[in-house]
Amino acid sequence: MVRAATAHAEELRAGAELQHRFTTYADRYRQAVDSGDVEVLARTCPDKHGRWGRACLLDADHDAATSGLHWGLTPSGDPIAWVGSALDND
């Protein structure tokens, strides 16, 4: 349990650290949701975070450019970053 909490804290720290780099993706996602732009939503990364579900807001083909790094927002709006598939750590 402590290990999971530590990993989660690290993901949140990394997300906040990278927020300046990826904020435009969050803005684009929010705007697409608000306007119902399914074309933009369909181009968003399909990867999921084990705890938060669909959280990655980067482009669907970003893996090669970011070495498997995913970045997105938690349901409460906190930035989060992880590499590969994040296990369900609830």
C-alpha positions in Angstrom: 0.0 0.0 0.0 2.8 2.4 0.8 4.5 1.5 -2.5 1.3 2.3 -4.4 0.9 5.6 -2.6 4.5 6.5 -3.3 4.1 5.7 -7.0 0.9 7.7 -7.2 2.6 10.7 -5.5 5.4 10.4 -8.1 3.0 10.4 -11.0 1.3 13.5 -9.7 4.6 15.2 -9.2 5.7 14.3 -12.7 2.4 15.5 -14.1 2.7 18.9 -12.4 6.3 19.2 -13.5 5.4 18.5 -17.2 2.2 20.6 -17.1 3.7 23.6 -18.9 4.7 21.3 -21.8 1.4 19.7 -22.3 -1.2 22.3 -21.2 -2.3 22.8 -24.8 -3.4 19.2 -25.0 -5.6 19.6 -21.9 -7.1 22.8 -23.4 -7.8 21.1 -26.7 -9.4 18.2 -24.9 -11.7 20.4 -22.8 -12.7 22.5 -25.8 -13.5 19.3 -27.8 -15.6 17.9 -24.9 -17.4 21.2 -24.6 -18.1 21.5 -28.3 -18.7 17.8 -28.9 -15.8 17.6 -31.4 -15.6 13.8 -31.8 -12.9 14.1 -34.5 -10.5 15.7 -32.0 -11.5 13.3 -29.3 -10.9 10.3 -31.6 -7.3 11.5 -32.2 -6.6 11.5 -28.4 -4.4 8.7 -27.0 -6.5 5.6 -26.1 -4.2 4.6 -23.2 -5.7 4.4 -19.8 -4.3 4.9 -16.3 -5.2 2.0 -14.0 -6.6 4.2 -11.3 -8.1 7.0 -13.3 -9.3 5.3 -16.4 -8.9 7.3 -19.6 -6.6 10.0 -18.6 -3.9 10.5 -21.3 -4.7 13.7 -23.3 -1.8 13.5 -25.8 -2.2 12.6 -29.5 -2.8 8.9 -30.3 0.6 8.5 -32.0 2.7 10.2 -29.3 4.4 7.1 -27.9 7.4 7.2 -30.2 8.0 10.9 -29.6 7.6 10.7 -25.8 9.2 7.2 -25.1 5.9 5.9 -23.8 5.3 8.8 -21.5 1.6 9.5 -21.0 0.2 12.8 -19.6 -3.3 13.8 -18.6 -5.6 14.9 -15.8 -7.2 13.0 -13.0 -11.0 13.4 -12.5 -10.3 16.2 -10.0 -8.2 18.0 -12.6 -4.8 17.3 -11.2 -2.1 16.7 -13.9 -0.6 13.2 -13.9 2.1 11.5 -15.9 3.2 7.9 -16.2 5.2 5.6 -18.5 3.6 2.6 -20.1 0.5 1.0 -18.6 -0.2 2.2 -15.1 -1.5 -0.7 -13.0 -4.7 -0.5 -11.1 -3.4 0.5 -7.7 -6.6 1.0 -5.8 
